[in-house]
Amino acid sequence: MGLYHTTKKSFYYAFSGIKTAYKNEPNLSIHTVLAISALTLGLILNITAIEWLILAFTIFYVITLELLNTVIESVVNLVSPDIQPQAKIAKDVSAACVLLAAITAVIVGLVIFLPRILQLLILKQ
C-alpha cells in the first residue's frame, strides 16, 4: 500500500472499511438511524444553515469516533488476544470517547430541536 496505490484504490479501501464496520459494529447502525432521524427532524423543523453545519459536524464526529473505536478494539484484539489490564483500559477509554461524543450529540440535538418543538406545541394550544 502506501505510495504505490491509486487515489481510486484509496477510496475503495475507505469504503470497504466503512462496509466492514457496519457489518461488525451494531452501534454504528444505531448511530446512523439516529443521525437519519436528526436529519429528517432538521428538514421538518427547517433549521438554519449554521444549525445544519453543527448537526452535520456532530453526526460525523460521533460516527468517526465509533469507527476509531472499532480500529482500536481490532488492534488491541490483534496485539493482545488474551485479557490484559492494559488492553481493557485501551478498549474502555476508546468506548468512553464514543459515549462522550454521543452525549454531546444529544445535547446539540436538544439545543437545536427542543425550542422549535416547544414552540410548535405552544402554537397548537
Residue frames as qw, qx, qy, qz and C-alpha x, y, z in Angstrom:
[[0.000, 0.890, 0.455, 0.000, 0.00, 0.00, 0.00],
 [0.406, -0.551, 0.039, 0.728, 1.43, 3.42, 0.89],
 [0.132, 0.629, -0.244, -0.726, 2.54, 5.48, -2.09],
 [0.082, -0.181, 0.864, 0.462, 2.04, 2.61, -4.53],
 [0.190, 0.497, 0.845, 0.061, -1.73, 2.60, -4.98],
 [0.056, 0.423, 0.379, 0.821, -4.02, 4.97, -6.79],
 [0.256, -0.071, 0.309, -0.913, -6.38, 7.51, -5.29],
 [0.712, -0.073, -0.374, -0.589, -9.23, 5.40, -6.65],
 [0.674, -0.047, -0.720, 0.157, -7.89, 2.42, -4.71],
 [0.114, 0.075, -0.562, 0.816, -7.65, 4.56, -1.56],
 [0.531, -0.086, 0.034, -0.842, -11.35, 5.37, -1.84],
 [0.766, -0.032, -0.585, -0.263, -12.08, 1.69, -2.39],
 [0.477, 0.005, -0.734, 0.483, -10.23, 0.81, 0.83],
 [0.144, -0.077, 0.378, -0.911, -12.04, 3.56, 2.75],
 [0.680, -0.065, -0.154, -0.714, -15.49, 2.45, 1.62],
 [0.721, 0.009, -0.693, 0.004, -14.54, -1.16, 2.28],
 [0.236, 0.065, -0.671, 0.700, -13.62, -0.13, 5.83],
 [0.429, -0.066, 0.180, -0.883, -16.99, 1.56, 6.32],
 [0.774, -0.009, -0.448, -0.447, -18.78, -1.53, 4.98],
 [0.588, 0.044, -0.750, 0.300, -16.79, -3.79, 7.30],
 [0.016, -0.087, 0.539, -0.837, -17.53, -1.56, 10.29],
 [0.614, -0.067, -0.033, -0.786, -21.27, -1.67, 9.56],
 [0.775, 0.008, -0.606, -0.180, -21.14, -5.46, 9.36],
 [0.614, -0.012, -0.666, 0.424, -19.26, -5.85, 12.64],
 [0.130, -0.059, -0.465, 0.874, -20.41, -2.96, 14.81],
 [0.086, -0.645, -0.747, -0.138, -24.13, -2.82, 15.69],
 [0.203, -0.698, -0.291, 0.622, -23.65, 0.52, 17.46],
 [0.140, -0.197, 0.413, 0.878, -22.69, 2.10, 14.15],
 [0.101, -0.423, -0.760, -0.484, -26.11, 1.19, 12.75],
 [0.258, -0.729, -0.568, 0.283, -27.77, 2.69, 15.81],
 [0.226, -0.522, 0.036, 0.821, -25.82, 5.93, 15.36],
 [0.061, 0.044, 0.614, 0.786, -26.81, 6.01, 11.69],
 [0.157, -0.609, -0.751, -0.201, -30.52, 5.54, 12.42],
 [0.271, -0.747, -0.356, 0.491, -30.35, 8.34, 14.97],
 [0.221, -0.324, 0.296, 0.871, -28.44, 10.54, 12.50],
 [0.019, -0.306, -0.712, -0.631, -31.07, 9.98, 9.80],
 [0.235, -0.723, -0.643, 0.091, -33.77, 10.79, 12.37],
 [0.277, -0.639, -0.110, 0.710, -31.99, 14.03, 13.31],
 [0.140, -0.098, 0.501, 0.848, -31.57, 14.98, 9.65],
 [0.105, -0.514, -0.761, -0.382, -35.24, 14.30, 8.99],
 [0.277, -0.761, -0.478, 0.340, -36.23, 16.37, 12.01],
 [0.272, -0.419, 0.150, 0.853, -33.96, 19.15, 10.75],
 [0.024, 0.198, 0.642, 0.740, -35.85, 19.16, 7.45],
 [0.230, -0.655, -0.710, -0.118, -39.23, 19.13, 9.17],
 [0.345, -0.781, -0.313, 0.416, -38.30, 21.94, 11.59],
 [0.432, 0.821, 0.099, 0.360, -36.48, 23.99, 8.94],
 [0.623, -0.627, 0.003, 0.468, -33.26, 24.56, 10.89],
 [0.165, 0.939, -0.188, -0.235, -30.83, 27.29, 9.85],
 [0.722, 0.572, -0.359, 0.147, -27.67, 26.84, 7.77],
 [0.004, -0.613, 0.659, -0.436, -25.47, 27.19, 10.86],
 [0.728, -0.224, 0.495, -0.419, -27.57, 24.60, 12.68],
 [0.932, 0.342, -0.072, -0.100, -27.17, 22.26, 9.68],
 [0.461, 0.632, -0.548, 0.296, -23.41, 22.66, 9.88],
 [0.322, -0.477, 0.652, -0.493, -23.39, 21.99, 13.61],
 [0.884, 0.003, 0.296, -0.361, -25.67, 18.99, 13.15],
 [0.842, 0.475, -0.255, 0.023, -23.55, 17.57, 10.32],
 [0.211, 0.628, -0.642, 0.386, -20.34, 18.08, 12.28],
 [0.551, -0.353, 0.574, -0.492, -21.86, 16.39, 15.33],
 [0.949, 0.167, 0.105, -0.248, -23.10, 13.41, 13.33],
 [0.743, 0.527, -0.373, 0.179, -19.74, 12.88, 11.64],
 [0.101, -0.630, 0.617, -0.461, -17.96, 13.40, 14.97],
 [0.755, -0.222, 0.481, -0.386, -19.89, 10.54, 16.57],
 [0.944, 0.319, 0.025, -0.085, -19.59, 8.22, 13.57],
 [0.481, 0.679, -0.487, 0.264, -15.87, 8.95, 13.18],
 [0.273, -0.536, 0.673, -0.430, -15.22, 8.18, 16.83],
 [0.894, -0.018, 0.332, -0.300, -17.24, 4.98, 16.52],
 [0.834, 0.504, -0.213, 0.075, -15.02, 3.97, 13.59],
 [0.196, 0.669, -0.599, 0.393, -11.89, 4.84, 15.57],
 [0.638, -0.366, 0.530, -0.423, -13.22, 2.81, 18.49],
 [0.963, 0.217, 0.089, -0.130, -13.58, -0.14, 16.12],
 [0.587, 0.642, -0.424, 0.252, -9.99, 0.34, 14.95],
 [0.158, -0.608, 0.630, -0.457, -8.65, 0.47, 18.49],
 [0.821, -0.176, 0.415, -0.350, -10.62, -2.61, 19.55],
 [0.920, 0.383, -0.079, -0.016, -9.42, -4.55, 16.49],
 [0.408, 0.663, -0.522, 0.349, -5.78, -3.60, 17.01],
 [0.406, -0.506, 0.602, -0.465, -5.95, -4.42, 20.72],
 [0.929, 0.007, 0.263, -0.261, -7.52, -7.81, 19.92],
 [0.801, 0.528, -0.256, 0.121, -4.78, -8.48, 17.38],
 [0.239, 0.639, -0.568, 0.460, -1.91, -7.47, 19.66],
 [0.170, -0.241, 0.770, -0.566, -3.37, -8.82, 22.87],
 [0.567, -0.175, -0.652, -0.473, -5.79, -11.72, 22.24],
 [0.496, -0.341, -0.727, 0.330, -5.67, -12.66, 25.92],
 [0.286, -0.897, -0.268, -0.203, -7.37, -10.48, 28.51],
 [0.563, 0.051, -0.267, 0.781, -4.82, -7.94, 29.75],
 [0.180, -0.731, -0.412, 0.513, -5.40, -4.96, 32.08],
 [0.116, -0.436, 0.253, 0.856, -3.79, -2.53, 29.62],
 [0.012, -0.201, -0.777, -0.596, -5.89, -3.87, 26.75],
 [0.144, -0.675, -0.717, 0.098, -9.02, -3.37, 28.83],
 [0.164, -0.649, -0.137, 0.730, -8.01, 0.23, 29.56],
 [0.068, -0.180, 0.527, 0.828, -7.49, 0.94, 25.84],
 [0.108, -0.385, -0.822, -0.405, -10.85, -0.54, 24.91],
 [0.205, -0.697, -0.617, 0.304, -12.76, 1.08, 27.78],
 [0.142, -0.572, 0.001, 0.808, -11.31, 4.54, 27.19],
 [0.017, -0.004, 0.652, 0.758, -11.98, 4.23, 23.47],
 [0.163, -0.551, -0.797, -0.187, -15.60, 3.33, 24.20],
 [0.218, -0.674, -0.404, 0.579, -15.78, 6.26, 26.63],
 [0.104, -0.262, 0.308, 0.909, -14.78, 8.62, 23.80],
 [0.150, -0.297, -0.742, -0.582, -17.76, 7.43, 21.77],
 [0.270, -0.637, -0.695, 0.196, -20.04, 7.75, 24.78],
 [0.188, -0.560, -0.152, 0.793, -18.96, 11.36, 25.38],
 [0.018, 0.071, -0.513, -0.855, -19.47, 12.17, 21.70],
 [0.214, -0.450, -0.809, -0.312, -22.95, 10.62, 21.81],
 [0.248, -0.666, -0.524, 0.469, -23.83, 12.63, 24.93],
 [0.112, -0.385, 0.152, 0.903, -22.60, 15.76, 23.16],
 [0.086, -0.168, -0.712, -0.676, -24.79, 14.87, 20.17],
 [0.226, -0.624, -0.747, 0.034, -27.84, 14.58, 22.42],
 [0.212, -0.628, -0.246, 0.707, -27.09, 18.00, 23.93],
 [0.041, -0.185, 0.434, 0.881, -26.64, 19.53, 20.46],
 [0.145, -0.371, -0.814, -0.423, -29.91, 17.93, 19.37],
 [0.227, -0.684, -0.618, 0.314, -31.74, 19.33, 22.39],
 [0.161, -0.523, -0.011, 0.837, -30.33, 22.82, 21.84],
 [0.050, 0.074, -0.575, -0.813, -31.28, 22.82, 18.15],
 [0.276, -0.301, -0.797, -0.445, -34.60, 20.99, 18.23],
 [0.222, -0.457, -0.758, 0.410, -36.19, 21.47, 21.64],
 [0.075, 0.389, 0.172, -0.902, -37.01, 25.20, 21.28],
 [0.326, 0.094, -0.548, -0.765, -38.68, 24.55, 17.91],
 [0.352, -0.272, -0.890, -0.100, -40.62, 21.57, 19.22],
 [0.134, -0.451, -0.615, 0.632, -41.78, 23.51, 22.28],
 [0.168, 0.290, -0.106, -0.936, -42.81, 26.42, 20.06],
 [0.372, -0.078, -0.733, -0.564, -44.88, 24.09, 17.89],
 [0.314, -0.377, -0.848, 0.200, -46.54, 22.63, 20.98],
 [0.036, -0.426, -0.366, 0.827, -47.33, 26.10, 22.34],
 [0.243, 0.175, -0.362, -0.883, -48.77, 27.21, 18.98],
 [0.327, -0.214, -0.867, -0.308, -51.08, 24.18, 18.92],
 [0.173, -0.424, -0.745, 0.486, -52.71, 25.25, 22.19]]
